[in-house]
Amino acid sequence: MRKNIVAGNWKMNKNLQEGVAFAKDLEAALAGKTLKCDVIIGTPFIHLASVASSTKLGVAAQNCADKASGAYTGEVSAAMVASTGAKYVILGHSERRTYYGETDAILKEKVLLALANGLNPIFCIGETKDEREKNVHFDVVKKQTVDALFELSAADFSKIVIAYEPVWAIGTGLTATSAQAQEMHAYIRQIIADKYGKEVADNTSILYGGSANGGNAKELFACPDIDGGLIGGASLDVEKFIPVIEGF
């Protein structure tokens, strides 16, 4: 059975002390609740070790390098991420693709290194507003998935969490309707089934990312192919994040 997951992506927010305090506050707020999903927080690199050692929640890095080690000043390798106790790494976020020129070829290398170091990639795919308006959104999402992931073995692919994030709905306040999101999630699951078979597809968690919040989480998560969310702004405040988690 695939997992329900609510993952927060802090992006470039919170200093170290704020991050550790948030993780402790979130864990305390969830204590005693019967959770119907895994909860993951995606912190900046400098927070990883401290947060991972101070909470039982899942912890994700927001990126890793496409090289294993060496003279790459300022980069952080998958092995370094894994050494902190983090179990996940967010890869392919639209902000990384747009601002830092990450291509499918670069992301393919990052995925391989993450898997080699025991990390579970949360792999982001999604179309821009222009691409949706041109009705090529399915083609875009398929290409991103195929080019970066479809040379993996079925065993390795089964360690991937997919996050569908319509780029036009990130930080804009716009949200895909539950019907739009479900349609794309079902399509993604079908292309996985076409490549790896129904069992692998049925066991792949596919998250929705794109201005999901406490007000729309329940409706989104009720869709049969939406297995949770990759949450941006609403994950920065415990009182806003809890209602998303309670969407399950």
C-alpha positions as CSV (number, residue, x, y, z in Angstrom):
1,M,0.0,0.0,0.0
2,R,1.3,3.5,-0.9
3,K,1.9,6.0,1.9
4,N,0.0,9.2,2.5
5,I,2.5,11.9,3.0
6,V,2.4,15.6,4.0
7,A,5.8,17.2,3.4
8,G,6.7,20.8,4.2
9,N,9.2,22.7,2.1
10,W,10.5,25.6,4.0
11,K,12.5,26.9,1.1
12,M,15.0,29.7,2.2
13,N,13.2,30.5,5.5
14,K,13.9,30.1,9.2
15,N,17.3,30.4,10.8
16,L,18.7,27.3,12.6
17,Q,17.2,28.2,16.0
18,E,13.8,28.9,14.5
19,G,13.9,25.7,12.6
20,V,14.7,23.5,15.6
21,A,12.1,25.2,17.6
22,F,9.5,24.7,14.9
23,A,10.2,21.0,14.6
24,K,9.8,20.6,18.4
25,D,6.6,22.6,18.4
26,L,5.1,20.7,15.5
27,E,6.0,17.3,17.1
28,A,4.4,18.5,20.4
29,A,1.3,19.7,18.5
30,L,0.9,16.3,16.8
31,A,1.5,14.3,20.0
32,G,-1.6,12.3,20.9
33,K,-3.1,12.7,17.5
34,T,-3.8,9.6,15.4
35,L,-1.9,10.4,12.2
36,K,-3.1,9.0,8.9
37,C,-0.1,10.2,7.0
38,D,3.7,10.5,7.3
39,V,4.9,14.0,8.1
40,I,8.1,15.3,6.6
41,I,9.8,18.7,6.9
42,G,12.1,20.0,4.2
43,T,14.7,22.2,5.9
44,P,17.7,24.2,4.6
45,F,21.0,22.3,4.6
46,I,22.4,23.9,7.8
47,H,19.3,22.7,9.8
48,L,19.3,19.1,8.8
49,A,21.5,17.5,11.5
50,S,20.0,19.5,14.3
51,V,16.4,19.0,13.2
52,A,16.9,15.3,12.5
53,S,18.4,14.7,15.9
54,S,15.7,16.7,17.7
55,T,12.5,15.1,16.2
56,K,11.0,11.8,15.1
57,L,9.4,13.5,12.1
58,G,10.7,12.8,8.7
59,V,13.4,15.2,7.5
60,A,14.2,16.1,3.9
61,A,16.9,18.2,2.3
62,Q,15.7,20.6,-0.4
63,N,18.4,19.6,-2.9
64,C,21.7,17.8,-3.3
65,A,24.6,18.0,-5.7
66,D,24.8,16.1,-9.0
67,K,28.4,15.0,-8.1
68,A,29.5,12.5,-5.4
69,S,32.4,14.6,-4.0
70,G,35.3,16.8,-5.0
71,A,36.2,20.4,-5.8
72,Y,32.6,21.8,-6.0
73,T,32.7,24.7,-3.6
74,G,29.4,25.4,-1.9
75,E,27.8,22.2,-3.0
76,V,26.3,19.5,-0.6
77,S,26.4,15.9,-1.7
78,A,23.8,13.2,-1.2
79,A,26.2,11.4,1.1
80,M,26.5,14.5,3.3
81,V,22.7,14.8,3.4
82,A,22.4,11.2,4.4
83,S,25.0,11.6,7.1
84,T,22.8,14.1,9.0
85,G,20.0,11.5,9.5
86,A,17.7,13.0,6.9
87,K,15.9,10.3,4.9
88,Y,14.5,12.3,2.0
89,V,15.6,14.9,-0.5
90,I,13.4,17.1,-2.6
91,L,14.7,17.2,-6.2
92,G,13.6,19.0,-9.3
93,H,11.5,21.7,-7.6
94,S,10.4,24.2,-10.2
95,E,12.4,27.0,-8.4
96,R,15.6,24.9,-8.9
97,R,14.7,24.3,-12.6
98,T,13.9,27.9,-13.2
99,Y,16.4,29.9,-11.2
100,Y,19.4,27.5,-11.2
101,G,19.0,25.9,-14.7
102,E,18.5,22.3,-13.5
103,T,17.8,20.1,-16.4
104,D,16.4,16.6,-16.6
105,A,19.9,15.3,-17.3
106,I,21.2,17.0,-14.1
107,L,18.3,15.7,-12.1
108,K,18.8,12.2,-13.4
109,E,22.3,12.2,-11.8
110,K,21.0,13.7,-8.5
111,V,18.4,11.0,-8.3
112,L,21.0,8.2,-8.8
113,L,23.3,9.7,-6.2
114,A,20.4,10.1,-3.7
115,L,19.3,6.5,-4.1
116,A,22.9,5.3,-3.9
117,N,23.1,7.0,-0.5
118,G,19.9,5.6,0.9
119,L,17.8,8.7,0.4
120,N,14.2,8.7,-0.9
121,P,13.8,11.4,-3.6
122,I,10.7,13.6,-3.5
123,F,10.8,14.3,-7.3
124,C,8.9,17.4,-8.5
125,I,7.3,17.7,-11.9
126,G,4.8,20.2,-13.3
127,E,3.9,22.6,-16.1
128,T,3.9,26.4,-16.3
129,K,0.8,28.5,-17.0
130,D,1.9,29.0,-20.6
131,E,2.3,25.2,-21.1
132,R,-1.1,24.5,-19.7
133,E,-2.7,27.2,-21.8
134,K,-1.1,25.6,-24.9
135,N,-2.5,22.3,-23.8
136,V,0.9,20.6,-23.6
137,H,0.8,20.0,-19.8
138,F,0.6,16.3,-20.1
139,D,3.5,16.1,-22.6
140,V,5.6,18.3,-20.3
141,V,5.0,16.2,-17.2
142,K,5.6,13.0,-19.1
143,K,8.9,14.2,-20.5
144,Q,10.1,15.3,-17.1
145,T,9.2,11.9,-15.6
146,V,10.6,9.8,-18.4
147,D,13.8,11.6,-18.9
148,A,14.9,11.8,-15.3
149,L,13.4,8.6,-13.8
150,F,12.5,5.9,-16.4
151,E,16.0,4.4,-16.7
152,L,15.7,3.3,-13.0
153,S,15.0,-0.3,-12.1
154,A,11.5,-1.1,-10.8
155,A,13.1,-1.6,-7.3
156,D,14.8,1.8,-7.4
157,F,11.7,3.6,-8.8
158,S,9.7,2.2,-5.9
159,K,11.7,4.4,-3.6
160,I,10.6,7.6,-5.4
161,V,7.9,9.9,-4.2
162,I,6.4,12.0,-7.0
163,A,5.3,15.6,-6.3
164,Y,3.1,17.2,-9.0
165,E,3.4,20.9,-8.7
166,P,1.6,23.0,-11.4
167,V,4.2,25.9,-11.5
168,W,1.4,28.4,-12.1
169,A,0.0,27.5,-8.6
170,I,3.1,27.9,-6.5
171,G,3.1,30.9,-4.3
172,T,0.5,32.5,-6.4
173,G,-2.5,31.7,-4.4
174,L,-3.9,29.9,-7.4
175,T,-4.6,26.2,-6.8
176,A,-5.5,23.6,-9.4
177,T,-9.0,22.4,-8.8
178,S,-9.4,19.0,-7.3
179,A,-10.6,17.8,-10.7
180,Q,-7.5,19.2,-12.5
181,A,-5.2,17.8,-9.9
182,Q,-6.8,14.4,-9.9
183,E,-6.7,14.2,-13.7
184,M,-3.0,14.9,-13.7
185,H,-2.3,12.5,-10.8
186,A,-4.2,9.7,-12.6
187,Y,-2.2,10.4,-15.8
188,I,1.1,10.2,-13.9
189,R,0.1,7.0,-12.3
190,Q,-0.9,5.6,-15.7
191,I,2.5,6.4,-17.3
192,I,4.2,4.8,-14.4
193,A,2.0,1.7,-14.9
194,D,2.8,1.6,-18.6
195,K,6.5,1.5,-17.7
196,Y,6.7,-0.5,-14.5
197,G,3.4,-2.2,-14.2
198,K,0.3,-1.7,-12.2
199,E,1.7,-2.8,-8.8
200,V,4.6,-0.4,-8.8
201,A,2.2,2.4,-10.0
202,D,-0.4,1.6,-7.3
203,N,2.4,1.7,-4.7
204,T,3.8,5.1,-5.8
205,S,2.9,8.1,-3.6
206,I,2.0,11.1,-5.7
207,L,1.8,14.4,-3.9
208,Y,0.1,17.6,-4.9
209,G,2.2,20.8,-4.5
210,G,0.7,24.2,-5.5
211,S,-0.8,26.5,-2.8
212,A,-2.3,23.6,-0.9
213,N,-3.5,24.7,2.6
214,G,-5.8,23.9,5.4
215,G,-8.8,25.1,3.5
216,N,-8.4,22.9,0.4
217,A,-6.3,19.9,1.7
218,K,-9.3,17.7,2.7
219,E,-10.9,18.0,-0.8
220,L,-7.6,17.4,-2.6
221,F,-6.6,14.5,-0.4
222,A,-9.9,12.8,-0.9
223,C,-9.1,12.3,-4.6
224,P,-8.2,8.7,-5.3
225,D,-4.8,9.4,-6.9
226,I,-3.7,12.2,-4.6
227,D,-1.6,10.8,-1.7
228,G,-0.8,14.0,0.1
229,G,0.9,17.3,-0.4
230,L,4.3,19.1,-0.8
231,I,3.4,22.2,1.1
232,G,5.2,25.6,0.9
233,G,3.9,28.6,2.7
234,A,1.5,26.8,4.9
235,S,4.4,24.6,6.3
236,L,6.1,27.6,7.9
237,D,3.6,28.0,10.7
238,V,2.5,25.2,13.0
239,E,-1.0,26.4,13.2
240,K,-1.4,26.5,9.4
241,F,0.4,23.2,8.9
242,I,-1.6,21.1,11.3
243,P,-4.9,21.6,9.3
244,V,-3.1,20.4,6.2
245,I,-2.0,17.2,8.0
246,E,-5.5,16.8,9.3
247,G,-6.7,16.8,5.7
248,F,-6.4,13.1,6.1
